[in-house]
């Protein structure tokens, strides 16, 4: 995944509340997600990918992670400071870091996950990542359902919302997409956890006796003082 690819998705989806979003989109694109976090904190998300798609294209793994470290940075104006978010992505044995994202605003883990899902689906289906990205954008801005729920994080109950989206449900090219025609994007978000994102999932349907073609999951595992704190 390249930095330009992530920036393209950020530009398309915007790290803020979508102008035409419904309730689910408004909750997903929480423009204040990082504001309550103090600099010097790292969020660690477990990251897995599995499926029965062509292994040379899908690249499944079960030991990945996404780390988001928030730190202060000099702004250069009369001793004031700014904030930046650093993303480190590990897919199996491969790890990479990206240039800093804004430290005030939406959670860039969402963008990292979405671009990874776009890339995986394009690789398996041979489809255009631009087309897939646009379908994601349309449904995340204008579709989806939001269901209030209670879940648990760090040993305590938290109020949350489950958000679900079906990007290809009404797609005119749906018949050409195979199992991916019924791809579901699912998120659990909560104002009571740092960064607001508890679960991010993209998956094709799983039927009895048939392995799933594709499933990608990101789960918030821990919140800790940052090793990258200056």
MDAnalysis code that builds the backbone (N, CA, C; Angstrom):
import MDAnalysis as mda
import numpy as np

u = mda.Universe.empty(690, n_residues=230, atom_resindex=np.repeat(np.arange(230), 3), trajectory=True)
u.add_TopologyAttr("name", ["N", "CA", "C"] * 230)
u.add_TopologyAttr("resid", np.arange(1, 231))
u.add_TopologyAttr("resname", ["UNK", "UNK", "UNK", "UNK", "UNK", "UNK", "UNK", "UNK", "UNK", "UNK", "UNK", "UNK", "UNK", "UNK", "UNK", "UNK", "UNK", "UNK", "UNK", "UNK", "UNK", "UNK", "UNK", "UNK", "UNK", "UNK", "UNK", "UNK", "UNK", "UNK", "UNK", "UNK", "UNK", "UNK", "UNK", "UNK", "UNK", "UNK", "UNK", "UNK", "UNK", "UNK", "UNK", "UNK", "UNK", "UNK", "UNK", "UNK", "UNK", "UNK", "UNK", "UNK", "UNK", "UNK", "UNK", "UNK", "UNK", "UNK", "UNK", "UNK", "UNK", "UNK", "UNK", "UNK", "UNK", "UNK", "UNK", "UNK", "UNK", "UNK", "UNK", "UNK", "UNK", "UNK", "UNK", "UNK", "UNK", "UNK", "UNK", "UNK", "UNK", "UNK", "UNK", "UNK", "UNK", "UNK", "UNK", "UNK", "UNK", "UNK", "UNK", "UNK", "UNK", "UNK", "UNK", "UNK", "UNK", "UNK", "UNK", "UNK", "UNK", "UNK", "UNK", "UNK", "UNK", "UNK", "UNK", "UNK", "UNK", "UNK", "UNK", "UNK", "UNK", "UNK", "UNK", "UNK", "UNK", "UNK", "UNK", "UNK", "UNK", "UNK", "UNK", "UNK", "UNK", "UNK", "UNK", "UNK", "UNK", "UNK", "UNK", "UNK", "UNK", "UNK", "UNK", "UNK", "UNK", "UNK", "UNK", "UNK", "UNK", "UNK", "UNK", "UNK", "UNK", "UNK", "UNK", "UNK", "UNK", "UNK", "UNK", "UNK", "UNK", "UNK", "UNK", "UNK", "UNK", "UNK", "UNK", "UNK", "UNK", "UNK", "UNK", "UNK", "UNK", "UNK", "UNK", "UNK", "UNK", "UNK", "UNK", "UNK", "UNK", "UNK", "UNK", "UNK", "UNK", "UNK", "UNK", "UNK", "UNK", "UNK", "UNK", "UNK", "UNK", "UNK", "UNK", "UNK", "UNK", "UNK", "UNK", "UNK", "UNK", "UNK", "UNK", "UNK", "UNK", "UNK", "UNK", "UNK", "UNK", "UNK", "UNK", "UNK", "UNK", "UNK", "UNK", "UNK", "UNK", "UNK", "UNK", "UNK", "UNK", "UNK", "UNK", "UNK", "UNK", "UNK", "UNK", "UNK", "UNK", "UNK", "UNK", "UNK", "UNK", "UNK", "UNK", "UNK", "UNK", "UNK"])
u.atoms.positions = np.array([
    [0.845, -1.179, 0.000],
    [0.000, 0.000, 0.000],
    [0.886, 1.236, 0.000],
    [0.645, 2.167, -0.891],
    [1.493, 3.344, -0.988],
    [0.869, 4.523, -0.276],
    [1.732, 5.433, 0.128],
    [1.243, 6.670, 0.713],
    [0.321, 7.426, -0.252],
    [0.663, 7.563, -1.576],
    [-0.265, 8.225, -2.485],
    [-1.632, 7.549, -2.552],
    [-1.638, 6.206, -2.457],
    [-2.930, 5.510, -2.502],
    [-3.778, 5.872, -1.296],
    [-3.164, 5.918, -0.114],
    [-3.911, 6.296, 1.083],
    [-4.370, 7.745, 0.981],
    [-3.497, 8.633, 0.489],
    [-3.882, 10.027, 0.334],
    [-5.038, 10.175, -0.641],
    [-5.044, 9.337, -1.687],
    [-6.146, 9.384, -2.641],
    [-7.458, 9.015, -1.961],
    [-7.407, 8.017, -1.085],
    [-8.621, 7.613, -0.378],
    [-9.033, 8.682, 0.627],
    [-8.053, 9.297, 1.297],
    [-8.370, 10.374, 2.224],
    [-9.058, 11.508, 1.484],
    [-8.545, 11.851, 0.302],
    [-9.145, 12.917, -0.477],
    [-10.560, 12.558, -0.902],
    [-10.758, 11.284, -1.269],
    [-12.072, 10.855, -1.737],
    [-13.075, 10.741, -0.606],
    [-12.622, 10.249, 0.547],
    [-13.540, 9.978, 1.650],
    [-13.560, 11.077, 2.700],
    [-12.449, 11.835, 2.800],
    [-12.341, 12.958, 3.724],
    [-12.304, 12.492, 5.169],
    [-11.300, 12.976, 5.924],
    [-11.185, 12.615, 7.336],
    [-12.084, 13.517, 8.175],
    [-13.320, 13.601, 7.803],
    [-14.263, 14.430, 8.520],
    [-15.653, 13.912, 8.234],
    [-16.670, 14.588, 8.737],
    [-18.035, 14.146, 8.540],
    [-18.447, 14.372, 7.107],
    [-18.940, 13.365, 6.401],
    [-19.337, 13.538, 5.017],
    [-20.514, 14.492, 4.891],
    [-20.480, 15.320, 3.833],
    [-21.492, 16.350, 3.678],
    [-22.885, 15.766, 3.495],
    [-22.982, 14.561, 2.888],
    [-24.277, 13.990, 2.601],
    [-24.469, 12.664, 3.319],
    [-23.757, 12.444, 4.396],
    [-23.811, 11.170, 5.083],
    [-25.087, 10.991, 5.880],
    [-25.517, 9.730, 6.027],
    [-26.594, 9.421, 6.936],
    [-26.032, 9.199, 8.322],
    [-26.860, 8.651, 9.216],
    [-26.414, 8.437, 10.587],
    [-25.173, 7.557, 10.644],
    [-25.153, 6.467, 9.871],
    [-24.012, 5.554, 9.908],
    [-22.751, 6.245, 9.420],
    [-22.833, 6.990, 8.324],
    [-21.669, 7.706, 7.817],
    [-21.180, 8.766, 8.777],
    [-22.107, 9.474, 9.424],
    [-21.716, 10.501, 10.388],
    [-20.949, 9.897, 11.559],
    [-21.399, 8.730, 12.018],
    [-20.732, 8.070, 13.134],
    [-19.372, 7.515, 12.716],
    [-19.274, 7.019, 11.499],
    [-18.021, 6.435, 11.034],
    [-16.949, 7.507, 10.851],
    [-17.315, 8.614, 10.222],
    [-16.347, 9.675, 9.952],
    [-16.406, 10.709, 11.070],
    [-15.987, 10.286, 12.241],
    [-15.989, 11.155, 13.417],
    [-14.796, 12.095, 13.342],
    [-15.058, 13.359, 13.031],
    [-13.965, 14.299, 12.832],
    [-13.262, 14.671, 14.132],
    [-13.822, 14.265, 15.267],
    [-13.210, 14.572, 16.573],
    [-12.578, 13.342, 17.212],
    [-12.393, 12.279, 16.455],
    [-11.984, 11.000, 17.041],
    [-10.679, 11.080, 17.816],
    [-9.711, 11.863, 17.344],
    [-8.410, 11.930, 18.017],
    [-8.318, 13.066, 19.036],
    [-9.291, 13.964, 19.040],
    [-9.186, 15.150, 19.904],
    [-9.026, 14.821, 21.389],
    [-9.745, 13.814, 21.938],
    [-9.593, 13.539, 23.378],
    [-8.272, 12.865, 23.744],
    [-7.521, 12.397, 22.773],
    [-6.293, 11.660, 23.071],
    [-5.146, 12.613, 23.388],
    [-4.394, 12.281, 24.435],
    [-3.217, 13.068, 24.786],
    [-2.029, 12.617, 23.944],
    [-1.151, 13.542, 23.557],
    [0.084, 13.128, 22.880],
    [0.859, 12.139, 23.741],
    [1.550, 11.223, 23.107],
    [2.301, 10.207, 23.823],
    [1.525, 8.938, 24.060],
    [0.497, 8.703, 23.251],
    [-0.333, 7.504, 23.376],
    [-0.235, 6.701, 22.082],
    [-0.177, 5.382, 22.213],
    [-0.211, 4.492, 21.053],
    [-1.432, 3.586, 21.142],
    [-2.187, 3.534, 20.065],
    [-3.270, 2.573, 19.926],
    [-2.758, 1.417, 19.075],
    [-2.920, 0.196, 19.574],
    [-2.483, -0.993, 18.837],
    [-3.701, -1.818, 18.446],
    [-3.824, -2.060, 17.157],
    [-4.935, -2.832, 16.600],
    [-4.402, -4.137, 16.020],
    [-5.009, -5.256, 16.398],
    [-4.705, -6.503, 15.736],
    [-5.279, -6.505, 14.329],
    [-4.547, -7.084, 13.368],
    [-4.924, -7.021, 11.962],
    [-4.750, -8.403, 11.351],
    [-5.817, -8.955, 10.778],
    [-5.754, -10.278, 10.149],
    [-6.422, -10.232, 8.776],
    [-5.962, -11.129, 7.913],
    [-6.602, -11.303, 6.603],
    [-6.643, -12.798, 6.312],
    [-7.780, -13.294, 5.895],
    [-7.914, -14.704, 5.565],
    [-8.844, -14.866, 4.371],
    [-8.826, -16.062, 3.772],
    [-9.745, -16.327, 2.693],
    [-9.240, -17.412, 1.766],
    [-10.130, -17.810, 0.851],
    [-9.819, -18.876, -0.088],
    [-9.544, -18.332, -1.480],
    [-9.407, -17.014, -1.593],
    [-9.050, -16.440, -2.878],
    [-7.650, -16.868, -3.292],
    [-7.248, -16.581, -4.521],
    [-5.908, -16.981, -4.984],
    [-4.822, -16.487, -4.025],
    [-4.063, -17.419, -3.457],
    [-3.118, -17.077, -2.405],
    [-2.010, -16.144, -2.892],
    [-1.676, -16.219, -4.185],
    [-0.643, -15.322, -4.694],
    [-1.159, -13.901, -4.865],
    [-2.478, -13.726, -4.741],
    [-3.062, -12.394, -4.842],
    [-3.553, -11.882, -3.491],
    [-4.100, -12.787, -2.682],
    [-4.744, -12.359, -1.440],
    [-3.752, -12.066, -0.331],
    [-2.680, -12.844, -0.231],
    [-1.667, -12.681, 0.823],
    [-2.287, -12.686, 2.230],
    [-2.904, -13.797, 2.643],
    [-3.481, -13.859, 3.992],
    [-2.403, -13.871, 5.065],
    [-2.754, -13.424, 6.270],
    [-1.850, -13.453, 7.415],
    [-2.691, -13.390, 8.685],
    [-2.114, -13.851, 9.790],
    [-2.865, -13.854, 11.053],
    [-2.120, -13.176, 12.191],
    [-1.047, -12.460, 11.880],
    [-0.252, -11.825, 12.941],
    [0.055, -10.362, 12.628],
    [-0.832, -9.697, 11.910],
    [-0.585, -8.306, 11.564],
    [-1.014, -7.334, 12.656],
    [-0.713, -6.063, 12.433],
    [-1.125, -5.023, 13.373],
    [-1.123, -3.666, 12.672],
    [-1.877, -2.753, 13.235],
    [-1.800, -1.340, 12.866],
    [-1.585, -0.574, 14.161],
    [-0.520, 0.206, 14.210],
    [-0.246, 1.035, 15.382],
    [-0.406, 2.503, 15.014],
    [-1.120, 3.219, 15.869],
    [-1.282, 4.656, 15.717],
    [-0.656, 5.327, 16.929],
    [0.390, 6.114, 16.695],
    [1.060, 6.842, 17.775],
    [0.789, 8.330, 17.615],
    [0.309, 8.964, 18.658],
    [0.016, 10.394, 18.636],
    [1.116, 11.136, 19.380],
    [1.693, 12.138, 18.737],
    [2.773, 12.879, 19.390],
    [2.680, 14.370, 19.083],
    [3.280, 15.161, 19.961],
    [3.389, 16.595, 19.734],
    [4.533, 16.872, 18.782],
    [4.398, 17.950, 18.033],
    [5.459, 18.364, 17.133],
    [5.510, 19.873, 17.107],
    [6.704, 20.478, 17.108],
    [6.785, 21.941, 17.075],
    [6.098, 22.487, 15.833],
    [5.315, 23.527, 16.018],
    [4.649, 24.151, 14.878],
    [5.446, 25.301, 14.301],
    [6.450, 25.785, 15.060],
    [7.290, 26.858, 14.564],
    [6.740, 28.240, 14.815],
    [5.657, 28.353, 15.533],
    [5.054, 29.661, 15.786],
    [5.127, 29.990, 17.268],
    [6.104, 30.756, 17.637],
    [6.249, 31.276, 19.007],
    [6.178, 30.179, 20.051],
    [6.835, 29.063, 19.775],
    [6.927, 27.995, 20.756],
    [5.688, 27.142, 20.887],
    [4.689, 27.350, 20.054],
    [3.496, 26.523, 20.133],
    [3.772, 25.145, 19.549],
    [2.900, 24.218, 19.852],
    [3.080, 22.845, 19.370],
    [1.858, 22.398, 18.587],
    [2.085, 21.448, 17.704],
    [1.003, 20.799, 16.988],
    [0.950, 19.335, 17.360],
    [0.157, 18.577, 16.627],
    [0.011, 17.144, 16.879],
    [0.034, 16.416, 15.545],
    [0.603, 15.207, 15.562],
    [0.583, 14.373, 14.376],
    [0.379, 12.923, 14.776],
    [-0.225, 12.176, 13.854],
    [-0.500, 10.760, 14.080],
    [0.394, 9.948, 13.158],
    [1.103, 8.987, 13.744],
    [2.011, 8.130, 12.981],
    [1.415, 6.732, 12.873],
    [1.349, 6.218, 11.657],
    [0.785, 4.896, 11.397],
    [1.898, 3.932, 11.012],
    [1.938, 2.785, 11.702],
    [2.824, 1.682, 11.324],
    [1.956, 0.475, 11.015],
    [2.071, -0.034, 9.795],
    [1.250, -1.139, 9.321],
    [2.103, -2.394, 9.199],
    [1.655, -3.497, 9.828],
    [2.341, -4.783, 9.719],
    [1.378, -5.800, 9.135],
    [1.764, -6.383, 8.001],
    [0.984, -7.432, 7.353],
    [1.834, -8.695, 7.352],
    [1.598, -9.583, 8.299],
    [2.444, -10.765, 8.433],
    [3.851, -10.347, 8.806],
    [4.828, -10.659, 7.952],
    [6.222, -10.324, 8.238],
    [6.645, -8.988, 7.640],
    [5.738, -8.320, 6.927],
    [6.068, -7.072, 6.261],
    [5.552, -5.889, 7.078],
    [6.440, -4.925, 7.339],
    [6.061, -3.767, 8.136],
    [6.492, -2.495, 7.430],
    [5.667, -1.467, 7.539],
    [6.021, -0.184, 6.928],
    [5.382, 0.956, 7.722],
    [5.999, 2.114, 7.645],
    [5.481, 3.313, 8.292],
    [5.154, 4.345, 7.227],
    [4.226, 5.236, 7.550],
    [3.797, 6.258, 6.612],
    [4.149, 7.642, 7.143],
    [4.161, 8.607, 6.255],
    [4.350, 9.985, 6.676],
    [3.231, 10.383, 7.630],
    [3.482, 11.345, 8.520],
    [2.479, 11.686, 9.530],
    [1.150, 12.139, 8.944],
    [0.091, 11.783, 9.646],
    [-1.248, 12.275, 9.367],
    [-1.570, 13.391, 10.367],
    [-2.590, 14.197, 10.081],
    [-2.997, 15.217, 11.058],
    [-3.365, 14.586, 12.393],
    [-2.956, 15.222, 13.482],
    [-3.216, 14.688, 14.808],
    [-4.483, 15.203, 15.445],
    [-5.197, 16.048, 14.749],
    [-6.488, 16.546, 15.222],
    [-7.516, 16.253, 14.144],
    [-8.405, 15.365, 14.427],
    [-9.413, 15.032, 13.426],
    [-9.758, 13.566, 13.454],
    [-10.092, 13.023, 12.274],
    [-10.516, 11.640, 12.173],
    [-9.375, 10.660, 12.383],
    [-9.741, 9.422, 12.660],
    [-8.765, 8.372, 12.938],
    [-8.221, 7.803, 11.619],
    [-6.930, 7.970, 11.308],
    [-6.394, 7.488, 10.035],
    [-6.327, 5.970, 9.925],
    [-6.549, 5.244, 11.016],
    [-6.630, 3.782, 10.921],
    [-7.776, 3.387, 9.993],
    [-8.859, 4.155, 10.006],
    [-9.981, 3.877, 9.114],
    [-9.537, 3.929, 7.660],
    [-8.794, 4.958, 7.289],
    [-8.354, 5.091, 5.910],
    [-7.365, 3.985, 5.528],
    [-6.486, 3.643, 6.458],
    [-5.527, 2.568, 6.205],
    [-6.247, 1.252, 5.948],
    [-7.246, 0.959, 6.761],
    [-8.027, -0.265, 6.596],
    [-8.795, -0.271, 5.274],
    [-9.465, 0.822, 4.956],
    [-10.261, 0.862, 3.737],
    [-9.397, 0.692, 2.493],
    [-8.243, 1.332, 2.476],
    [-7.376, 1.190, 1.307],
    [-6.822, -0.224, 1.201],
    [-6.531, -0.867, 2.341],
    [-6.097, -2.259, 2.321],
    [-7.193, -3.150, 1.748],
    [-8.450, -2.887, 2.122],
    [-9.571, -3.682, 1.620],
    [-9.766, -3.475, 0.127],
    [-9.651, -2.230, -0.322],
    [-9.756, -1.939, -1.754],
    [-8.688, -2.711, -2.523],
    [-7.466, -2.657, -2.013],
    [-6.337, -3.299, -2.700],
    [-6.519, -4.822, -2.748],
    [-6.965, -5.421, -1.634],
    [-7.149, -6.874, -1.598],
    [-8.249, -7.313, -2.554],
    [-9.360, -6.586, -2.558],
    [-10.460, -6.955, -3.439],
    [-10.056, -6.809, -4.894],
    [-9.364, -5.744, -5.236],
    [-8.928, -5.542, -6.613],
    [-7.984, -6.661, -7.054],
    [-7.102, -7.089, -6.131],
    [-6.150, -8.146, -6.474],
    [-6.854, -9.468, -6.738],
    [-7.842, -9.813, -5.909],
    [-8.527, -11.097, -6.053],
    [-9.432, -11.112, -7.279],
    [-10.163, -10.029, -7.499],
    [-11.153, -10.002, -8.579],
    [-10.567, -9.550, -9.912],
    [-9.418, -8.887, -9.885],
    [-8.889, -8.295, -11.099],
    [-9.615, -7.027, -11.498],
    [-10.439, -6.499, -10.583],
    [-11.200, -5.284, -10.866],
    [-10.379, -4.024, -10.670],
    [-10.974, -2.904, -11.026],
    [-10.300, -1.607, -10.906],
    [-10.360, -1.099, -9.476],
    [-9.218, -0.793, -8.856],
    [-9.271, -0.220, -7.510],
    [-9.983, 1.123, -7.483],
    [-9.954, 1.863, -8.584],
    [-10.644, 3.150, -8.636],
    [-12.156, 2.949, -8.571],
    [-12.654, 1.942, -9.283],
    [-14.081, 1.644, -9.252],
    [-14.510, 1.174, -7.865],
    [-13.741, 0.256, -7.288],
    [-14.066, -0.263, -5.958],
    [-14.032, 0.859, -4.936],
    [-13.016, 1.710, -5.008],
    [-12.890, 2.823, -4.077],
    [-14.093, 3.757, -4.168],
    [-14.553, 4.010, -5.383],
    [-15.713, 4.883, -5.555],
    [-16.984, 4.257, -5.012],
    [-17.126, 2.930, -5.151],
    [-18.300, 2.271, -4.573],
    [-18.261, 2.340, -3.047],
    [-17.088, 2.147, -2.472],
    [-16.951, 2.308, -1.021],
    [-17.374, 3.722, -0.619],
    [-16.849, 4.706, -1.341],
    [-17.149, 6.100, -1.009],
    [-18.655, 6.352, -1.040],
    [-19.315, 5.891, -2.094],
    [-20.742, 6.151, -2.231],
    [-21.538, 5.574, -1.070],
    [-21.262, 4.305, -0.728],
    [-22.078, 3.672, 0.314],
    [-21.730, 4.211, 1.697],
    [-20.447, 4.526, 1.941],
    [-20.071, 5.041, 3.254],
    [-20.641, 6.433, 3.485],
    [-20.786, 7.195, 2.417],
    [-21.363, 8.538, 2.551],
    [-22.882, 8.519, 2.620],
    [-23.513, 7.595, 1.887],
    [-24.952, 7.734, 1.666],
    [-25.780, 6.527, 2.101],
    [-25.144, 5.461, 2.528],
    [-25.902, 4.268, 2.876],
    [-25.553, 3.783, 4.263],
    [-25.866, 2.519, 4.509],
    [-25.486, 1.909, 5.779],
    [-26.548, 2.004, 6.842],
    [-26.372, 1.167, 7.862],
    [-27.266, 1.166, 9.016],
    [-26.436, 1.313, 10.286],
    [-27.037, 1.937, 11.280],
    [-26.393, 2.123, 12.580],
    [-27.288, 1.508, 13.651],
    [-26.703, 0.616, 14.463],
    [-27.457, -0.066, 15.512],
    [-26.775, 0.141, 16.851],
    [-27.432, 0.814, 17.809],
    [-26.833, 0.971, 19.141],
    [-26.619, -0.382, 19.800],
    [-25.541, -0.500, 20.562],
    [-25.221, -1.751, 21.220],
    [-24.347, -1.467, 22.426],
    [-24.124, -2.496, 23.229],
    [-23.147, -2.411, 24.318],
    [-22.107, -3.492, 24.080],
    [-20.826, -3.132, 24.228],
    [-19.754, -4.091, 24.079],
    [-18.778, -3.899, 25.235],
    [-17.619, -4.502, 25.143],
    [-16.654, -4.420, 26.230],
    [-15.291, -4.057, 25.681],
    [-14.596, -3.192, 26.396],
    [-13.205, -2.888, 26.063],
    [-12.423, -2.689, 27.350],
    [-11.261, -3.318, 27.431],
    [-10.373, -3.194, 28.580],
    [-11.087, -3.572, 29.881],
    [-11.923, -4.605, 29.782],
    [-12.593, -5.124, 30.967],
    [-13.777, -4.328, 31.456],
    [-14.264, -3.391, 30.678],
    [-15.408, -2.588, 31.113],
    [-16.421, -2.470, 29.983],
    [-17.704, -2.344, 30.334],
    [-18.719, -2.185, 29.288],
    [-18.660, -0.777, 28.701],
    [-18.893, -0.667, 27.404],
    [-18.938, 0.640, 26.743],
    [-20.131, 0.676, 25.800],
    [-20.761, 1.833, 25.724],
    [-21.833, 2.039, 24.747],
    [-21.204, 2.256, 23.376],
    [-21.790, 1.639, 22.357],
    [-21.197, 1.680, 21.023],
    [-22.300, 1.656, 19.976],
    [-21.885, 1.762, 18.716],
    [-22.778, 1.599, 17.580],
    [-22.147, 0.626, 16.591],
    [-22.956, -0.297, 16.076],
    [-22.520, -1.184, 15.011],
    [-22.995, -0.591, 13.685],
    [-22.057, -0.395, 12.769],
    [-22.350, 0.211, 11.481],
    [-22.106, -0.821, 10.388],
    [-23.056, -1.012, 9.492],
    [-22.890, -1.991, 8.412],
    [-23.210, -1.337, 7.073],
    [-22.421, -1.717, 6.064],
    [-22.553, -1.162, 4.718],
    [-22.396, -2.285, 3.697],
    [-23.164, -2.225, 2.622],
    [-23.074, -3.209, 1.529],
    [-22.775, -2.449, 0.238],
    [-21.491, -2.277, -0.092],
    [-21.127, -1.370, -1.185],
    [-21.595, -1.787, -2.570],
    [-21.899, -3.094, -2.768],
    [-22.252, -3.541, -4.111],
    [-23.680, -4.057, -4.214],
    [-24.493, -3.777, -3.197],
    [-25.866, -4.287, -3.194],
    [-26.657, -3.789, -4.399],
    [-26.449, -2.537, -4.794],
    [-27.195, -1.955, -5.909],
    [-26.297, -1.643, -7.096],
    [-25.137, -2.263, -7.142],
    [-24.180, -1.972, -8.199],
    [-24.627, -2.600, -9.525],
    [-24.603, -1.845, -10.617],
    [-25.001, -2.428, -11.897],
    [-24.073, -3.540, -12.375],
    [-22.854, -3.596, -11.851],
    [-21.900, -4.644, -12.218],
    [-21.842, -5.777, -11.198],
    [-22.822, -5.825, -10.334],
    [-22.847, -6.790, -9.245],
    [-22.686, -8.233, -9.737],
    [-23.329, -8.589, -10.855],
    [-23.311, -9.975, -11.339],
    [-21.916, -10.431, -11.732],
    [-21.005, -9.505, -11.963],
    [-19.653, -9.866, -12.404],
    [-18.688, -10.014, -11.234],
    [-19.166, -9.808, -10.010],
    [-18.260, -9.731, -8.867],
    [-18.188, -11.004, -8.043],
    [-18.930, -12.028, -8.398],
    [-18.851, -13.276, -7.648],
    [-19.211, -13.080, -6.188],
    [-18.436, -13.708, -5.296],
    [-18.700, -13.607, -3.860],
    [-18.627, -12.174, -3.359],
    [-17.858, -11.331, -4.031],
    [-17.689, -9.959, -3.572],
    [-18.930, -9.104, -3.804],
    [-19.890, -9.607, -4.553],
    [-21.139, -8.872, -4.737],
    [-21.830, -8.622, -3.406],
    [-21.642, -9.543, -2.455],
    [-22.284, -9.424, -1.142],
    [-21.286, -9.036, -0.049],
    [-20.191, -8.402, -0.441],
    [-19.231, -7.920, 0.553],
    [-19.923, -7.017, 1.571],
    [-19.577, -7.201, 2.840],
    [-20.108, -6.349, 3.904],
    [-18.963, -5.647, 4.625],
    [-19.098, -4.351, 4.778],
    [-18.199, -3.568, 5.627],
    [-18.903, -3.363, 6.969],
    [-18.202, -3.684, 8.050],
    [-18.813, -3.614, 9.382],
    [-17.841, -2.927, 10.334],
    [-18.386, -2.029, 11.147],
    [-17.575, -1.269, 12.093],
    [-18.301, -1.200, 13.433],
    [-17.518, -1.206, 14.511],
    [-18.055, -0.897, 15.831],
    [-17.303, 0.320, 16.340],
    [-18.060, 1.372, 16.653],
    [-17.451, 2.639, 17.076],
    [-18.043, 3.053, 18.415],
    [-17.231, 3.758, 19.198],
    [-17.669, 4.206, 20.519],
    [-16.921, 5.473, 20.913],
    [-17.651, 6.447, 21.414],
    [-17.027, 7.662, 21.939],
    [-16.266, 7.396, 23.229],
    [-16.446, 6.203, 23.814],
    [-15.838, 5.902, 25.110],
    [-14.471, 5.247, 24.996],
    [-13.968, 5.077, 23.762],
    [-12.632, 4.499, 23.585],
    [-11.777, 5.469, 22.774],
    [-10.474, 5.533, 23.049],
    [-9.600, 6.418, 22.287],
    [-9.629, 6.090, 20.801],
    [-9.749, 7.102, 19.983],
    [-9.779, 6.909, 18.544],
    [-11.114, 6.468, 17.990],
    [-12.033, 6.095, 18.842],
    [-13.432, 5.726, 18.563],
    [-13.633, 4.395, 17.847],
    [-12.575, 3.818, 17.238],
    [-12.748, 2.609, 16.428],
    [-12.417, 1.365, 17.249],
    [-13.400, 0.489, 17.441],
    [-13.185, -0.778, 18.136],
    [-12.996, -1.945, 17.177],
    [-13.735, -1.954, 16.080],
    [-13.674, -3.043, 15.103],
    [-13.864, -2.471, 13.714],
    [-13.057, -2.970, 12.758],
    [-13.223, -2.662, 11.345],
    [-13.152, -3.994, 10.604],
    [-14.145, -4.289, 9.785],
    [-14.205, -5.599, 9.142],
    [-14.731, -5.461, 7.721],
    [-14.123, -6.228, 6.818],
    [-14.631, -6.368, 5.453],
    [-14.657, -7.853, 5.150],
    [-15.800, -8.389, 4.704],
    [-15.892, -9.836, 4.515],
    [-16.929, -10.193, 3.471],
    [-16.623, -11.247, 2.712],
    [-17.617, -11.864, 1.845],
    [-18.429, -12.849, 2.679],
    [-19.612, -13.260, 2.202],
    [-20.452, -14.164, 3.001],
    [-19.779, -15.514, 3.225],
    [-20.089, -16.097, 4.355],
    [-19.599, -17.443, 4.674],
    [-20.791, -18.385, 4.712],
    [-20.749, -19.448, 3.918],
    [-21.834, -20.418, 3.889],
    [-21.352, -21.751, 4.426],
    [-22.282, -22.573, 4.861],
    [-21.946, -23.868, 5.464],
    [-21.119, -24.710, 4.500],
    [-19.975, -25.156, 4.981],
    [-19.133, -26.033, 4.191],
    [-18.282, -25.344, 3.144],
    [-18.398, -24.029, 3.041],
    [-17.634, -23.280, 2.047],
    [-16.780, -22.237, 2.745],
    [-15.461, -22.277, 2.578],
    [-14.617, -21.281, 3.241],
    [-14.872, -19.887, 2.686],
    [-14.710, -18.897, 3.536],
    [-14.925, -17.519, 3.122],
    [-13.891, -17.143, 2.057],
    [-14.327, -16.408, 1.032],
    [-13.408, -15.969, -0.013],
    [-12.446, -14.909, 0.500],
    [-12.964, -14.038, 1.366],
    [-12.129, -12.921, 1.849],
    [-12.699, -12.380, 3.151],
    [-11.812, -12.179, 4.125],
    [-12.192, -11.528, 5.377],
    [-10.986, -10.762, 5.908],
    [-11.188, -9.509, 6.236],
    [-10.127, -8.675, 6.799],
    [-10.679, -8.001, 8.041],
    [-9.916, -8.098, 9.160],
    [-10.410, -7.558, 10.434],
    [-9.317, -6.764, 11.131],
    [-9.742, -5.649, 11.702],
    [-8.879, -4.825, 12.538],
    [-9.613, -4.617, 13.852],
    [-8.965, -4.959, 14.981],
    [-9.599, -4.901, 16.308],
    [-8.686, -4.145, 17.261],
    [-9.237, -3.166, 17.967],
    [-8.448, -2.417, 18.947],
    [-8.057, -3.343, 20.096],
    [-6.739, -3.522, 20.280],
    [-6.246, -4.421, 21.313],
    [-5.829, -3.685, 22.590],
    [-5.136, -2.554, 22.417],
    [-4.585, -1.908, 23.615],
    [-4.354, -0.423, 23.397],
    [-4.312, 0.298, 24.507],
    [-3.977, 1.719, 24.562],
    [-2.848, 1.866, 25.550],
    [-1.724, 2.455, 25.119],
    [-0.561, 2.489, 26.000],
    [0.239, 3.760, 25.748],
    [1.087, 4.157, 26.736],
    [2.022, 5.255, 26.491],
    [2.869, 4.955, 25.271],
    [3.150, 5.953, 24.468],
    [3.826, 5.731, 23.209],
    [5.331, 5.615, 23.346],
    [5.883, 4.595, 22.707],
    [7.343, 4.457, 22.654],
    [7.957, 5.532, 21.778],
    [7.124, 6.217, 20.961],
    [7.627, 7.236, 20.067],
    [7.468, 8.634, 20.638],
    [7.026, 8.711, 21.890],
    [6.844, 10.021, 22.496],
    [8.168, 10.755, 22.600],
    [8.129, 12.046, 22.246],
    [9.330, 12.872, 22.326],
    [9.363, 13.639, 23.639],
])
